[in-house]
């Protein structure tokens, strides 16, 4: 089983993933953490990230999940999916990069094609809306309500485009989020 989280920075994905990994239901899962955190210092991931840096993060996300799950042999819980990388890439393309730049165009084309394919491998996708919580510096992406809202919008756009019907996380404390998600998984998704 492959479960992936989607949503803008600061919406509680990592906190919920860490909580879920303490639950019995997830005892046979491996956790696949954010590739952005691992690569941010080397690639300069931020609102000014280059097309190459964005594409590298996207490809790394796909590779990390495959490696962490031993090529799909282990159940996996990911606190970010490649679709998240695509949402950040789209933000860069629409608001930061020169859209006439061939590198930017290639980055978008390759990212959209790759992500459309790999998102089909998920058994469950969990979406974290922006509930307006206080911003937390994740050490990777810049803070800012407008930035967070745009990324969330692109997450929603791509979920719709790829036909993804996510479980939507409620605006409640992490332990209640975990209880509700485990209950939903037991009811809705075969392990």
BALOBA-1460 file (C-alpha; in Angstrom, 3 decimals):
// residues 191
<rec num="1" residu="x" x="0.000" y="0.000" z="0.000"/>
<rec num="2" residu="x" x="1.255" y="3.448" z="-0.880"/>
<rec num="3" residu="x" x="-0.175" y="6.497" z="0.908"/>
<rec num="4" residu="x" x="0.895" y="10.033" z="0.033"/>
<rec num="5" residu="x" x="0.196" y="13.422" z="1.555"/>
<rec num="6" residu="x" x="-0.485" y="16.514" z="-0.535"/>
<rec num="7" residu="x" x="-0.693" y="20.144" z="0.541"/>
<rec num="8" residu="x" x="1.158" y="23.391" z="0.920"/>
<rec num="9" residu="x" x="3.859" y="23.957" z="3.520"/>
<rec num="10" residu="x" x="2.703" y="24.447" z="7.103"/>
<rec num="11" residu="x" x="-0.498" y="22.386" z="6.895"/>
<rec num="12" residu="x" x="0.583" y="19.587" z="9.249"/>
<rec num="13" residu="x" x="1.709" y="16.828" z="6.872"/>
<rec num="14" residu="x" x="4.913" y="15.898" z="8.663"/>
<rec num="15" residu="x" x="3.304" y="16.138" z="12.108"/>
<rec num="16" residu="x" x="0.528" y="13.756" z="11.072"/>
<rec num="17" residu="x" x="2.958" y="11.360" z="9.371"/>
<rec num="18" residu="x" x="5.077" y="11.201" z="12.516"/>
<rec num="19" residu="x" x="1.974" y="10.566" z="14.637"/>
<rec num="20" residu="x" x="0.679" y="7.868" z="12.288"/>
<rec num="21" residu="x" x="4.006" y="6.025" z="12.325"/>
<rec num="22" residu="x" x="3.466" y="5.451" z="16.086"/>
<rec num="23" residu="x" x="0.124" y="3.712" z="15.431"/>
<rec num="24" residu="x" x="-0.233" y="-0.067" z="15.197"/>
<rec num="25" residu="x" x="-1.943" y="0.186" z="11.787"/>
<rec num="26" residu="x" x="1.296" y="1.611" z="10.357"/>
<rec num="27" residu="x" x="3.677" y="-0.844" z="12.063"/>
<rec num="28" residu="x" x="4.593" y="-2.476" z="8.741"/>
<rec num="29" residu="x" x="4.978" y="0.813" z="6.824"/>
<rec num="30" residu="x" x="8.158" y="2.644" z="5.942"/>
<rec num="31" residu="x" x="8.171" y="6.421" z="6.129"/>
<rec num="32" residu="x" x="9.383" y="8.407" z="3.134"/>
<rec num="33" residu="x" x="10.254" y="11.924" z="4.312"/>
<rec num="34" residu="x" x="10.380" y="15.087" z="2.216"/>
<rec num="35" residu="x" x="13.139" y="15.126" z="-0.410"/>
<rec num="36" residu="x" x="13.106" y="18.920" z="-0.326"/>
<rec num="37" residu="x" x="14.493" y="19.008" z="3.201"/>
<rec num="38" residu="x" x="17.310" y="16.654" z="2.250"/>
<rec num="39" residu="x" x="18.271" y="18.582" z="-0.888"/>
<rec num="40" residu="x" x="17.389" y="22.184" z="-0.037"/>
<rec num="41" residu="x" x="20.843" y="23.312" z="1.090"/>
<rec num="42" residu="x" x="22.500" y="21.932" z="-2.048"/>
<rec num="43" residu="x" x="19.917" y="23.123" z="-4.575"/>
<rec num="44" residu="x" x="18.644" y="26.386" z="-3.116"/>
<rec num="45" residu="x" x="14.998" y="25.382" z="-2.936"/>
<rec num="46" residu="x" x="12.970" y="28.532" z="-2.409"/>
<rec num="47" residu="x" x="10.711" y="30.890" z="-4.282"/>
<rec num="48" residu="x" x="13.688" y="31.657" z="-6.489"/>
<rec num="49" residu="x" x="14.519" y="28.020" z="-7.324"/>
<rec num="50" residu="x" x="15.728" y="27.380" z="-10.856"/>
<rec num="51" residu="x" x="14.000" y="25.012" z="-13.305"/>
<rec num="52" residu="x" x="16.851" y="22.531" z="-12.788"/>
<rec num="53" residu="x" x="16.440" y="22.621" z="-8.975"/>
<rec num="54" residu="x" x="12.676" y="22.101" z="-9.223"/>
<rec num="55" residu="x" x="13.054" y="19.201" z="-11.636"/>
<rec num="56" residu="x" x="15.760" y="17.646" z="-9.439"/>
<rec num="57" residu="x" x="13.436" y="17.768" z="-6.407"/>
<rec num="58" residu="x" x="10.629" y="16.153" z="-8.413"/>
<rec num="59" residu="x" x="12.830" y="13.351" z="-9.692"/>
<rec num="60" residu="x" x="14.366" y="12.871" z="-6.228"/>
<rec num="61" residu="x" x="10.898" y="12.523" z="-4.693"/>
<rec num="62" residu="x" x="10.015" y="9.735" z="-7.132"/>
<rec num="63" residu="x" x="13.359" y="8.011" z="-6.558"/>
<rec num="64" residu="x" x="13.244" y="8.353" z="-2.757"/>
<rec num="65" residu="x" x="9.819" y="6.741" z="-2.565"/>
<rec num="66" residu="x" x="10.880" y="3.879" z="-4.800"/>
<rec num="67" residu="x" x="14.038" y="3.316" z="-2.776"/>
<rec num="68" residu="x" x="12.290" y="3.589" z="0.611"/>
<rec num="69" residu="x" x="9.631" y="1.079" z="-0.438"/>
<rec num="70" residu="x" x="12.221" y="-1.296" z="-1.967"/>
<rec num="71" residu="x" x="10.620" y="-0.924" z="-5.363"/>
<rec num="72" residu="x" x="7.085" y="-1.200" z="-4.006"/>
<rec num="73" residu="x" x="7.649" y="-4.263" z="-1.797"/>
<rec num="74" residu="x" x="6.984" y="-2.337" z="1.440"/>
<rec num="75" residu="x" x="3.954" y="-0.310" z="2.473"/>
<rec num="76" residu="x" x="4.902" y="3.361" z="2.301"/>
<rec num="77" residu="x" x="3.680" y="6.564" z="3.948"/>
<rec num="78" residu="x" x="5.031" y="9.735" z="2.313"/>
<rec num="79" residu="x" x="4.674" y="13.151" z="3.877"/>
<rec num="80" residu="x" x="4.945" y="14.650" z="0.398"/>
<rec num="81" residu="x" x="4.112" y="13.290" z="-3.029"/>
<rec num="82" residu="x" x="5.637" y="14.229" z="-6.371"/>
<rec num="83" residu="x" x="2.413" y="16.164" z="-6.990"/>
<rec num="84" residu="x" x="3.523" y="18.601" z="-4.286"/>
<rec num="85" residu="x" x="6.748" y="19.175" z="-6.220"/>
<rec num="86" residu="x" x="4.670" y="19.793" z="-9.324"/>
<rec num="87" residu="x" x="2.539" y="22.387" z="-7.499"/>
<rec num="88" residu="x" x="5.683" y="24.281" z="-6.438"/>
<rec num="89" residu="x" x="7.072" y="23.959" z="-9.960"/>
<rec num="90" residu="x" x="3.863" y="25.411" z="-11.382"/>
<rec num="91" residu="x" x="4.101" y="28.336" z="-8.972"/>
<rec num="92" residu="x" x="7.643" y="29.014" z="-10.189"/>
<rec num="93" residu="x" x="6.553" y="28.730" z="-13.821"/>
<rec num="94" residu="x" x="3.557" y="31.045" z="-13.460"/>
<rec num="95" residu="x" x="5.062" y="33.669" z="-11.135"/>
<rec num="96" residu="x" x="8.861" y="33.535" z="-11.118"/>
<rec num="97" residu="x" x="10.406" y="32.109" z="-14.275"/>
<rec num="98" residu="x" x="10.373" y="33.531" z="-17.776"/>
<rec num="99" residu="x" x="7.814" y="31.287" z="-19.498"/>
<rec num="100" residu="x" x="9.638" y="31.776" z="-22.810"/>
<rec num="101" residu="x" x="12.763" y="30.174" z="-21.293"/>
<rec num="102" residu="x" x="13.226" y="26.704" z="-22.843"/>
<rec num="103" residu="x" x="14.508" y="25.323" z="-19.515"/>
<rec num="104" residu="x" x="11.309" y="26.439" z="-17.764"/>
<rec num="105" residu="x" x="9.155" y="24.940" z="-20.512"/>
<rec num="106" residu="x" x="11.023" y="21.619" z="-20.435"/>
<rec num="107" residu="x" x="10.851" y="21.508" z="-16.645"/>
<rec num="108" residu="x" x="7.055" y="21.942" z="-16.717"/>
<rec num="109" residu="x" x="6.552" y="19.445" z="-19.535"/>
<rec num="110" residu="x" x="8.733" y="16.736" z="-17.981"/>
<rec num="111" residu="x" x="7.318" y="17.310" z="-14.490"/>
<rec num="112" residu="x" x="3.675" y="17.116" z="-15.598"/>
<rec num="113" residu="x" x="4.277" y="13.977" z="-17.678"/>
<rec num="114" residu="x" x="6.242" y="12.216" z="-14.934"/>
<rec num="115" residu="x" x="3.823" y="13.119" z="-12.148"/>
<rec num="116" residu="x" x="0.722" y="12.126" z="-14.130"/>
<rec num="117" residu="x" x="2.279" y="8.655" z="-14.387"/>
<rec num="118" residu="x" x="3.622" y="8.148" z="-10.855"/>
<rec num="119" residu="x" x="0.516" y="9.414" z="-9.048"/>
<rec num="120" residu="x" x="-1.358" y="6.364" z="-10.399"/>
<rec num="121" residu="x" x="0.753" y="4.203" z="-8.052"/>
<rec num="122" residu="x" x="-0.849" y="5.618" z="-4.888"/>
<rec num="123" residu="x" x="-3.524" y="3.601" z="-3.112"/>
<rec num="124" residu="x" x="-4.574" y="6.603" z="-1.031"/>
<rec num="125" residu="x" x="-3.921" y="10.319" z="-1.317"/>
<rec num="126" residu="x" x="-4.488" y="12.571" z="1.675"/>
<rec num="127" residu="x" x="-5.028" y="16.294" z="1.090"/>
<rec num="128" residu="x" x="-4.206" y="18.935" z="3.708"/>
<rec num="129" residu="x" x="-6.161" y="22.151" z="3.094"/>
<rec num="130" residu="x" x="-4.773" y="25.443" z="4.282"/>
<rec num="131" residu="x" x="-6.739" y="26.144" z="7.466"/>
<rec num="132" residu="x" x="-4.920" y="29.395" z="8.206"/>
<rec num="133" residu="x" x="-2.776" y="28.023" z="11.005"/>
<rec num="134" residu="x" x="0.147" y="30.160" z="12.185"/>
<rec num="135" residu="x" x="3.039" y="29.847" z="9.771"/>
<rec num="136" residu="x" x="5.900" y="27.558" z="10.754"/>
<rec num="137" residu="x" x="9.313" y="27.876" z="9.142"/>
<rec num="138" residu="x" x="10.075" y="24.468" z="7.621"/>
<rec num="139" residu="x" x="13.588" y="25.517" z="6.694"/>
<rec num="140" residu="x" x="12.910" y="24.955" z="3.000"/>
<rec num="141" residu="x" x="10.190" y="27.126" z="1.501"/>
<rec num="142" residu="x" x="9.575" y="30.779" z="2.245"/>
<rec num="143" residu="x" x="6.663" y="31.647" z="4.458"/>
<rec num="144" residu="x" x="3.739" y="33.730" z="3.324"/>
<rec num="145" residu="x" x="0.010" y="33.267" z="3.201"/>
<rec num="146" residu="x" x="-0.290" y="34.161" z="-0.499"/>
<rec num="147" residu="x" x="2.472" y="31.718" z="-1.446"/>
<rec num="148" residu="x" x="0.871" y="28.966" z="0.632"/>
<rec num="149" residu="x" x="-2.558" y="29.640" z="-0.913"/>
<rec num="150" residu="x" x="-1.194" y="29.542" z="-4.477"/>
<rec num="151" residu="x" x="0.592" y="26.243" z="-3.856"/>
<rec num="152" residu="x" x="-2.623" y="24.822" z="-2.343"/>
<rec num="153" residu="x" x="-4.527" y="25.991" z="-5.432"/>
<rec num="154" residu="x" x="-2.085" y="24.204" z="-7.739"/>
<rec num="155" residu="x" x="-2.336" y="21.039" z="-5.620"/>
<rec num="156" residu="x" x="-6.109" y="21.123" z="-6.143"/>
<rec num="157" residu="x" x="-5.780" y="21.859" z="-9.863"/>
<rec num="158" residu="x" x="-3.497" y="18.888" z="-10.439"/>
<rec num="159" residu="x" x="-5.525" y="16.504" z="-8.274"/>
<rec num="160" residu="x" x="-8.543" y="17.354" z="-10.425"/>
<rec num="161" residu="x" x="-6.529" y="17.105" z="-13.660"/>
<rec num="162" residu="x" x="-5.170" y="13.666" z="-12.701"/>
<rec num="163" residu="x" x="-8.526" y="12.393" z="-11.384"/>
<rec num="164" residu="x" x="-7.318" y="12.050" z="-7.790"/>
<rec num="165" residu="x" x="-10.071" y="11.826" z="-5.178"/>
<rec num="166" residu="x" x="-8.276" y="12.494" z="-1.884"/>
<rec num="167" residu="x" x="-9.156" y="11.961" z="1.730"/>
<rec num="168" residu="x" x="-9.386" y="15.503" z="3.131"/>
<rec num="169" residu="x" x="-7.844" y="16.065" z="6.551"/>
<rec num="170" residu="x" x="-10.052" y="17.943" z="9.012"/>
<rec num="171" residu="x" x="-9.038" y="21.057" z="10.928"/>
<rec num="172" residu="x" x="-8.400" y="19.386" z="14.287"/>
<rec num="173" residu="x" x="-5.495" y="18.374" z="16.544"/>
<rec num="174" residu="x" x="-2.978" y="15.866" z="15.193"/>
<rec num="175" residu="x" x="-4.123" y="12.964" z="17.402"/>
<rec num="176" residu="x" x="-7.715" y="13.372" z="16.198"/>
<rec num="177" residu="x" x="-6.493" y="13.661" z="12.592"/>
<rec num="178" residu="x" x="-4.614" y="10.385" z="13.048"/>
<rec num="179" residu="x" x="-7.606" y="8.599" z="14.618"/>
<rec num="180" residu="x" x="-9.899" y="9.711" z="11.795"/>
<rec num="181" residu="x" x="-7.456" y="8.766" z="9.064"/>
<rec num="182" residu="x" x="-6.802" y="5.272" z="10.464"/>
<rec num="183" residu="x" x="-10.556" y="4.728" z="10.732"/>
<rec num="184" residu="x" x="-11.008" y="5.868" z="7.117"/>
<rec num="185" residu="x" x="-8.179" y="3.634" z="5.872"/>
<rec num="186" residu="x" x="-9.592" y="0.559" z="7.626"/>
<rec num="187" residu="x" x="-12.993" y="1.244" z="6.089"/>
<rec num="188" residu="x" x="-11.968" y="2.366" z="2.610"/>
<rec num="189" residu="x" x="-8.569" y="1.036" z="1.528"/>
<rec num="190" residu="x" x="-7.383" y="-2.577" z="1.439"/>
<rec num="191" residu="x" x="-3.968" y="-3.079" z="2.940"/>
